[in-house]
Amino acid sequence: MFVDRSFDAYQDFLLGSKLYWTRRLYPALKDDYDRKVALAGTQPKTSEDVAQIFAGDTLYQYYAWLERHLQRLKYSGRWGLIPQHERHRTDFEALVANPPAGDLLELDPDLKLPKYYTSVDIHQHPGGVWSDAIAGFVYERGARSTTPLLQRDKDLHHRFTDQVLARRAPKRLIDFGCGFGKSTRPFYEAARDAEIVGIDLASSGLKIAARDAAEAQTRHVNFLQRDARATGLPDGMADVVTSTMMLHEMPPEVIGEVIDESFRLLAPGGLMIHLDFLEADDPFAKFIYYGHSRRNNEPYMPPLDRMGIASRIESAGFRNVKVEPFEEMPGTLAPEFKNWRFPWVMISAEK
Ligand SMILES: C[S@@+](CC[C@H](N)C(=O)[O-])C[C@H]1O[C@@H](n2cnc3c(N)ncnc32)[C@H](O)[C@@H]1O
């Protein structure tokens, strides 16, 4: 938007390095692991066993260092996202200075933000996505290199939307943790007869979401600054409740509250469906997943993985609970796909 070739070059270099990490380093680490296990002649049973195998291993250290620091560098340094957005602060503020007219956007300056949320710089975003008026723009720019698969295909948010709409044609759909609207937009573009509600704690992203919807001349969406645990919306108002990449940013007790709130908001027969990450029962995969959580400031990923979310959903009263793998890009679930990827799953249930 604000052309700056040095910034673009720096960010492109980081993206290129991340792709090298995804496509070359991770498969090399996995090959190395398979070789070490074959040599040892015993299969590791837990992620701790895998950690033993990689103790002091240079390839693993290099992999781990890049995982943490490429993300850190994305935000910091002269051409990082934070200083760059700071340089253009007044321009960014101006972009969202005049909220769209009507009920597209409803902010609540008195909303109390929960501690689990404010106490972590989630995925290494300095100050999180909530503490600065222009944090939504930083997040929007940063999201472009979070899952860098770089293939010409539908974005994963559109692929998820297709999956949801194939199961239900909603009259009212709520998208929890909508951020700057990336997950909500495919719904309001595809389900034109439905009312769509995007909910998030952070005003900075909601303002961008509402501005984009206004520019797209969309009137059947509302963006509300509320807590997904207690939205204050009427009982049974929705027939679909979704979230994308939100659950892994919450501790288990908060996830439980969101599940209960989803149950309350859904009409009988309604569908709850979340897109998130749960790792397969494989020691190497768990080792990588837990390591990502540590290195990328995602402290709630392991508790999500361990909480037994399906039973928690059942105990809220839902039926037909399913946890299904999600193919975020064609071919990523095929056995021959060897690159690093998030372990995407769709977690769904019916009221
Ligand atoms: C990783 S972002 C995902 C954003 C969006 N769904 C997407 O796919 O681009 C997670 C979002 O969940 C929001 N969030 C976290 N806790 C929440 C809560 N209790 N209520 C509403 N939103 C929440 C955060 O503010 C953040 O915008």
The ligand as a Gaussian input file, in Angstrom:
#p B3LYP/6-31G(d) Opt

LIG

0 1
 C       -5.207000     -16.167000      14.765000
 S       -6.461000     -14.969000      14.855000
 C       -7.544000     -15.568000      13.574000
 C       -8.273000     -14.473000      12.868000
 C       -9.178000     -14.916000      11.723000
 N      -10.153000     -15.887000      12.161000
 C       -8.371000     -15.438000      10.563000
 O       -8.522000     -16.622000      10.231000
 O       -7.608000     -14.659000       9.958000
 C       -7.360000     -15.329000      16.356000
 C       -8.331000     -14.238000      16.689000
 O       -9.097000     -14.649000      17.842000
 C       -9.391000     -13.488000      18.594000
 N       -9.792000     -13.906000      19.954000
 C       -9.037000     -14.481000      20.921000
 N       -9.777000     -14.682000      22.026000
 C      -11.050000     -14.252000      21.751000
 C      -12.260000     -14.196000      22.489000
 N      -12.339000     -14.639000      23.754000
 N      -13.346000     -13.664000      21.910000
 C      -13.283000     -13.200000      20.613000
 N      -12.170000     -13.232000      19.866000
 C      -11.050000     -13.750000      20.427000
 C       -8.098000     -12.685000      18.517000
 O       -8.296000     -11.318000      18.822000
 C       -7.681000     -12.911000      17.066000
 O       -8.171000     -11.897000      16.224000

